[in-house]
């Protein structure tokens, strides 16, 4: 492809990879992003853009352009139990300008970042470029080997290689980095149903009789998620689609006229819920960020926003030494030291909610009762701002340094 060396090569054109690529290009760093697909369209990728990311768009001078994209604002997260409706997180209690979270198709978000990145001559995206492995020289990662759309292999050397290729990162595996796996007893079933004008809107979870169904309002449809035990999908399939549809109607009666839209099991996608984190996010010449460094549970919907925060922190720390040719291992270690504490804290929250709340409920240990946490939040509404802040802002929001603005 006529390209053999760059300052930074990034595997994966997801939120972490494109955000980092765009910021480095802004700072004058020659950057290439490799994406194995031809487009950004995927089934059921995360679509939540939180207040920390919305504020970041403004700090980068992109706020007005971002607001022109078609999206929806959600001001609270409600849980409906057999006892009534409870507010788990009230985003109107957030500090600052953005008192909501935004739902935006991830493909639109990535296209937005790419359009901004393409303004810079030192940025390049290679589509249909599947990473095969890292390349090394005397123990230091010095680039990537990848396969193009015609099946031909190429090598691209770089001063820095970044793994942003997701939870099943080929780069991470190839580099031999070890994860600490925390596990999960849950899977999530994702599917879509059409939306009517008179439907109740928003983002609402339904808890009843050992079942959890979350419906999330999109522009033209409902995105739905049902929690099941590990292996529960196979059990559900064995019971048949009619039983699955009956369960949906029991949990959400207003969906009765459209559950037939789940025509086959191919319309139901299984997300293998897992939580893990690399023990070391880097080795000489290589840095992992986003899901490649830490796989998050879908609980709290923070995956995109943590990935973006990783990218900003990495750009803040690495742009100048990359541009000046002074990059060393100490810079890579600084990124991990900066981002590991907030990531680990959020993962601990997710594990607490899973093991103390969701998993017992799905096992049938919480039938016909409302969890104590929801009762406390209803009695003390001010506390509804605590989970809202953890979700929408996080524990260490990042801000671009002046040279990136």
DALINWO-V723702 format. One record per helix or strand of 2 or more residues. SS is the DSSP state (~ for helix, > for strand). FROM is the first residue (numbers start at 1). TO is the last residue. If there is no record, write none. Layout:
BEGIN
SS:FROM:TO
SS:FROM:TO
END
This chain:
BEGIN
>:5:11
~:15:26
>:31:34
>:48:49
~:51:59
~:63:67
>:72:74
>:76:81
>:84:90
~:91:93
>:101:103
~:106:117
>:123:126
>:130:137
>:140:147
>:153:163
~:170:175
>:179:181
>:186:194
>:203:208
>:211:217
>:221:229
~:232:239
~:241:251
~:253:255
~:259:261
~:265:267
>:269:272
>:276:278
>:282:283
>:286:288
~:290:292
>:294:295
~:299:301
~:303:324
~:329:362
~:372:379
~:381:392
~:402:404
END
